Amino acid sequence: MRAGAHAWMAGRPCTQDGQQCTQLHQNGRKWKAAPRRQKQTQPTLLLYLFHMILLMLLPPLLLLLLLAGRKGCHAAQQATVSVSRCAGCAGTCNEELGRCDCIRGYRGATCRTPPEDLSTVCASYGFREPAGVNCTEQPLGVPCLNGCNKRGRCLAGFCLCEPGFYGADCALSLAADGRPVLLAGSSYAPRARRPHVYVYELPPRYTTWHNALAADRPLTFALTQRLLGSGARVADGDTADVYFVPINMRGPSDGVKLKRAIRYVRATWPWWDRYHGGRHVLVHVGDPGRGDVTGDVRQLTENCTYLHHWGLHQDYKFSGWKAAHRCAPAAASLLRLLGSSQPACPPACPPACRATHFRAPPPACP
């Protein structure tokens, strides 16, 4: 009761229906207090111990359930290969081609011959610092394509895939019918919207042996990753609209590497000759772009589409740089292909331009 308040209170015990109560008198009014509540009993010792045991056992049980789920997911990701086509392969076996892809610098049919001069091998693929670095069997912080899709071990950019999986990012395996599939055991499916892109699985000396961190313009690396993440990539080249040759070209000397890669593509897959090099996409990140390669390489790839950072529309006589871009309709062809739901056919080029753009007549449009 607050001080100075004109109120008085007197209490006396009484009994009503067996309950104790108190009569309170305030300002001449009579109040009846509510019945007193019974005291709540504390949890028994047995219940307390049960709660403690449950709290101690719950985290291990959750961990076991999580591990069991991962094990089941991993089992679903196992490739359906009973007998490998690369007996004794110490690298990654490309089950589709029967090709043993070696760890950087290793040689031989089964990739068991180590490099003779490790420092020279590492330097030639962009691993120049620190001196004496082992670029063959250490991560070195160099990223792998798509992190090997959790189907392999990343060794400084090279994916050493688990048995049955193959490819630069371990995304491929063979289904029960022998056809290649992407990300087996997952929900991956090519997107409905076209174009669909087939990525050539070249030997790693052309691709993942090179240090991705040494590239000042890693467009090829980023594009290869994006094709899978966007759902544009397909495993069957017969269903593709575009064919990507994942060579990262930066200067004139890379044209030699491209020529060798194209020679390998033509000897291994049918689509280059089927389309006379058309529908094939190349990346050149040098400033002059396509104009930075030699004339014989430009002639070999005249039906291909180049992706540039900028490039030249005409020869630059002061430096000797050659024009990279061809007729404008050819550029429009790529834009139409990337934005269309149907395979694009190259639009009509001016006669003078068409004579240099197509080595052979392009496939007829429907």
C-alpha positions in Angstrom: 0.0 0.0 0.0 1.4 3.4 -1.0 2.3 5.8 1.8 -0.4 8.4 2.7 -3.1 6.5 1.0 -6.4 6.5 3.0 -7.0 2.9 3.1 -6.9 0.3 5.8 -6.7 -3.4 5.5 -7.5 -6.0 8.1 -7.4 -9.7 7.6 -8.8 -12.6 9.4 -8.8 -16.2 8.4 -12.1 -17.8 7.3 -13.2 -21.0 5.7 -15.4 -21.2 2.6 -15.8 -24.6 0.9 -12.7 -25.8 2.6 -10.5 -23.1 1.2 -8.6 -20.5 3.2 -9.4 -16.9 2.3 -8.8 -13.4 3.6 -11.3 -10.6 3.9 -9.9 -7.4 2.7 -11.5 -4.1 3.6 -10.6 -1.0 1.6 -12.5 2.3 1.5 -15.4 0.6 3.0 -15.6 -2.1 0.4 -15.2 -5.8 1.1 -13.0 -7.9 -1.2 -12.5 -11.6 -1.3 -9.1 -12.8 -2.3 -8.8 -15.5 -4.9 -8.0 -19.0 -3.6 -4.4 -19.7 -3.1 -2.8 -21.8 -5.8 -1.2 -25.1 -4.9 2.6 -25.1 -5.1 3.9 -26.7 -8.4 6.1 -29.7 -7.7 9.6 -29.7 -9.2 10.5 -32.3 -11.9 11.4 -35.6 -10.4 15.0 -36.8 -10.5 14.1 -39.5 -13.0 12.6 -37.0 -15.5 15.6 -34.7 -15.1 18.0 -37.6 -15.8 15.9 -38.5 -18.9 16.1 -35.0 -20.3 19.9 -34.9 -19.7 20.5 -38.2 -21.5 18.3 -37.1 -24.4 20.2 -33.9 -24.8 23.5 -35.8 -24.8 22.3 -38.4 -27.3 20.5 -36.1 -29.7 23.6 -34.5 -31.5 25.3 -37.9 -32.2 22.0 -39.3 -33.5 21.6 -36.3 -35.9 25.2 -36.7 -37.0 24.6 -40.4 -37.8 21.5 -39.6 -39.8 23.4 -36.9 -41.8 26.2 -39.2 -42.6 23.8 -41.9 -43.6 22.1 -39.5 -46.0 25.4 -38.5 -47.5 26.4 -42.1 -47.9 23.1 -42.8 -49.7 23.6 -39.7 -51.9 27.1 -40.8 -52.7 25.9 -44.3 -53.5 23.4 -42.8 -56.0 26.3 -40.9 -57.6 28.3 -44.0 -58.3 29.0 -44.5 -62.0 27.7 -47.7 -63.6 31.0 -49.0 -64.9 31.8 -52.6 -64.2 35.1 -52.9 -66.1 37.1 -49.8 -66.9 38.4 -49.3 -70.4 41.7 -47.9 -69.1 43.2 -50.9 -67.2 45.8 -49.7 -64.7 45.2 -46.0 -65.3 46.8 -43.9 -62.6 45.0 -40.8 -63.8 41.4 -40.2 -64.9 39.9 -42.7 -67.3 37.7 -41.2 -70.1 35.4 -44.2 -70.3 33.8 -43.0 -73.4 37.0 -42.8 -75.4 39.1 -45.3 -73.4 41.7 -42.5 -72.9 43.8 -42.3 -69.7 44.1 -38.6 -68.8 47.3 -38.1 -66.8 48.1 -35.9 -63.8 50.0 -32.8 -65.0 53.4 -33.9 -66.4 52.9 -37.6 -66.2 53.2 -39.7 -69.3 52.5 -43.1 -70.8 49.4 -45.2 -71.6 48.6 -45.6 -67.9 50.0 -42.3 -66.8 52.7 -43.9 -64.5 55.8 -42.2 -66.0 56.6 -39.2 -63.9 58.0 -36.0 -65.4 61.7 -35.9 -66.0 62.1 -32.3 -65.1 59.4 -31.1 -62.7 60.4 -27.5 -62.6 60.4 -27.2 -66.4 56.9 -28.9 -66.6 55.5 -26.6 -64.0 56.9 -23.5 -65.5 55.6 -24.4 -69.0 52.0 -24.5 -67.7 52.2 -21.2 -65.8 53.5 -22.3 -62.4 56.5 -20.1 -62.1 56.4 -19.0 -58.4 57.5 -20.1 -55.9 60.6 -21.8 -57.4 60.5 -25.6 -57.1 56.8 -25.8 -56.6 55.2 -29.3 -57.2 52.4 -28.6 -59.6 51.6 -32.3 -60.1 50.1 -33.6 -56.9 49.3 -30.6 -54.7 46.3 -28.3 -54.7 48.3 -25.1 -54.5 45.1 -23.1 -54.2 44.4 -23.3 -58.0 40.7 -23.8 -58.7 39.3 -26.8 -60.6 36.4 -26.5 -62.9 33.2 -26.7 -60.9 35.2 -28.0 -58.0 35.3 -31.4 -59.7 31.6 -31.6 -58.9 32.5 -33.5 -55.7 33.4 -36.5 -57.8 37.1 -36.1 -57.7 40.2 -34.6 -56.1 41.5 -31.2 -57.3 45.2 -31.1 -58.0 46.2 -27.6 -58.9 43.4 -27.3 -61.5 43.4 -30.9 -62.7 40.5 -33.2 -61.5 41.6 -36.7 -60.5 38.1 -38.2 -60.8 36.6 -41.1 -58.9 36.4 -44.4 -60.8 33.7 -44.2 -63.5 33.6 -40.4 -63.7 35.6 -38.4 -66.2 35.9 -35.1 -67.9 37.7 -31.8 -67.0 35.2 -31.4 -64.1 34.3 -35.1 -63.5 30.8 -34.3 -64.6 30.5 -37.2 -67.1 30.0 -40.9 -66.7 28.4 -43.7 -68.8 24.8 -44.8 -68.2 23.8 -48.4 -68.2 23.1 -48.2 -71.9 26.7 -46.9 -72.6 25.6 -43.4 -73.3 27.4 -40.5 -71.6 25.4 -38.6 -69.0 26.1 -35.4 -67.0 26.1 -35.4 -63.2 24.7 -39.0 -62.7 22.7 -39.4 -59.6 21.7 -35.8 -59.5 18.6 -34.0 -60.8 20.6 -32.3 -63.6 18.8 -32.1 -67.0 19.5 -29.8 -70.0 17.2 -26.8 -69.9 14.3 -26.5 -72.3 15.5 -23.2 -73.8 18.1 -23.6 -76.5 20.9 -23.5 -77.6 22.4 -26.6 -76.2 26.2 -26.7 -76.1 28.5 -29.7 -76.4 31.9 -29.3 -74.8 34.8 -31.3 -76.3 36.7 -33.2 -73.7 40.2 -32.6 -74.9 43.3 -34.1 -73.4 44.2 -32.1 -70.3 47.5 -30.8 -71.8 45.2 -28.4 -73.8 43.0 -27.4 -70.9 43.3 -28.2 -67.2 47.1 -28.6 -67.1 47.4 -24.8 -67.5 47.4 -22.7 -64.4 44.0 -20.9 -64.3 45.3 -18.3 -62.0 48.0 -17.3 -64.5 45.4 -16.2 -67.0 44.7 -12.5 -66.9 41.4 -13.1 -68.8 40.0 -16.5 -67.8 37.0 -16.3 -70.1 37.3 -20.0 -71.2 37.3 -21.2 -67.5 34.3 -19.1 -66.6 32.4 -20.0 -69.7 33.0 -23.7 -69.3 31.7 -23.5 -65.7 28.6 -21.4 -66.7 27.5 -23.9 -69.4 27.0 -26.6 -66.8 25.5 -24.3 -64.2 23.0 -22.8 -66.7 21.8 -26.2 -67.9 22.9 -25.4 -71.5 25.5 -28.2 -71.6 24.6 -31.6 -73.1 26.4 -34.9 -73.1 25.3 -36.0 -76.5 26.8 -34.0 -79.4 24.1 -35.1 -81.8 21.6 -33.1 -79.8 23.7 -30.0 -79.6 23.3 -26.7 -81.5 26.8 -25.4 -80.7 30.2 -27.1 -80.1 32.7 -25.5 -77.8 36.4 -26.0 -78.1 37.7 -25.1 -74.6 41.1 -23.7 -75.6 42.1 -20.4 -73.9 44.0 -18.4 -76.5 45.8 -15.2 -75.5 48.5 -14.6 -78.1 49.7 -15.7 -81.5 51.6 -18.8 -80.3 48.3 -20.2 -79.0 47.3 -20.8 -82.6 49.6 -23.7 -82.8 47.9 -25.3 -79.8 44.5 -24.7 -81.5 45.6 -26.4 -84.7 46.7 -29.5 -82.8 43.5 -29.5 -80.8 41.4 -29.2 -84.0 43.3 -32.1 -85.5 42.5 -34.2 -82.4 38.8 -33.1 -82.6 38.5 -34.1 -86.2 40.1 -37.5 -85.6 37.9 -38.2 -82.5 34.4 -36.7 -83.1 32.3 -36.3 -86.3 30.8 -32.8 -85.8 33.7 -30.6 -87.0 33.7 -32.2 -90.5 29.9 -32.5 -90.5 29.4 -28.7 -90.2 32.8 -27.8 -91.9 33.8 -26.1 -88.6 30.5 -24.2 -88.5 28.6 -24.0 -85.2 31.9 -24.3 -83.4 32.8 -21.6 -80.8 36.4 -20.5 -80.0 37.7 -18.1 -77.4 40.5 -15.6 -78.0 41.0 -13.1 -75.2 43.9 -11.2 -76.9 43.2 -7.6 -77.8 43.2 -8.3 -81.6 41.1 -11.4 -81.1 41.0 -13.6 -84.2 43.4 -11.3 -85.9 46.1 -12.4 -83.5 46.4 -15.9 -85.0 48.4 -16.7 -88.1 46.8 -16.8 -91.6 46.7 -20.6 -91.7 44.8 -20.8 -88.5 42.3 -18.2 -89.6 41.8 -20.2 -92.8 41.3 -23.4 -90.7 38.7 -21.7 -88.5 37.0 -19.4 -91.0 33.6 -21.1 -90.4 34.0 -20.9 -86.6 32.6 -18.2 -84.3 35.2 -16.4 -82.2 34.4 -14.8 -78.8 36.5 -11.7 -78.3 37.0 -9.0 -75.7 36.9 -6.5 -78.5 39.0 -7.1 -81.7 39.5 -5.0 -84.8 37.1 -4.5 -87.8 40.0 -3.7 -90.1 43.7 -4.2 -90.4 45.7 -1.9 -88.1 48.6 -1.0 -90.4 50.8 0.7 -87.7 51.1 -2.6 -85.7 50.5 -5.3 -88.3 47.4 -6.5 -86.4 44.8 -8.1 -88.6 41.1 -7.5 -88.6 39.3 -9.9 -86.2 35.7 -9.3 -87.0 34.2 -10.4 -90.2 31.0 -9.2 -91.8 28.3 -7.9 -89.4 25.8 -10.6 -90.3 28.2 -13.2 -89.0 28.2 -11.5 -85.6 24.4 -11.3 -85.8 24.3 -15.1 -86.4 25.9 -15.7 -83.0 23.5 -13.3 -81.2 20.5 -15.0 -82.9 21.9 -18.4 -82.0 22.3 -17.5 -78.3 18.9 -15.9 -78.1 16.8 -18.3 -80.2 14.9 -21.4 -79.2 15.8 -23.0 -82.5 19.2 -23.7 -84.0 20.1 -20.6 -86.0 21.2 -20.5 -89.6 23.7 -17.9 -90.6 22.0 -14.9 -92.3 23.0 -13.9 -95.8 26.4 -12.2 -96.0 27.5 -9.9 -98.7 29.0 -11.9 -101.6 32.6 -10.6 -100.9 32.2 -11.5 -97.3 30.6 -14.8 -97.8 33.5 -15.9 -100.0 35.8 -15.6 -97.0 33.4 -16.6 -94.2 32.5 -20.2 -95.4 35.0 -22.7 -96.5 32.2 -24.8 -97.7 28.4 -24.2 -98.0 26.8 -24.1 -94.6 24.1 -26.7 -93.8 20.7 -25.8 -95.4 18.3 -24.0 -93.2 14.9 -25.6 -92.7 
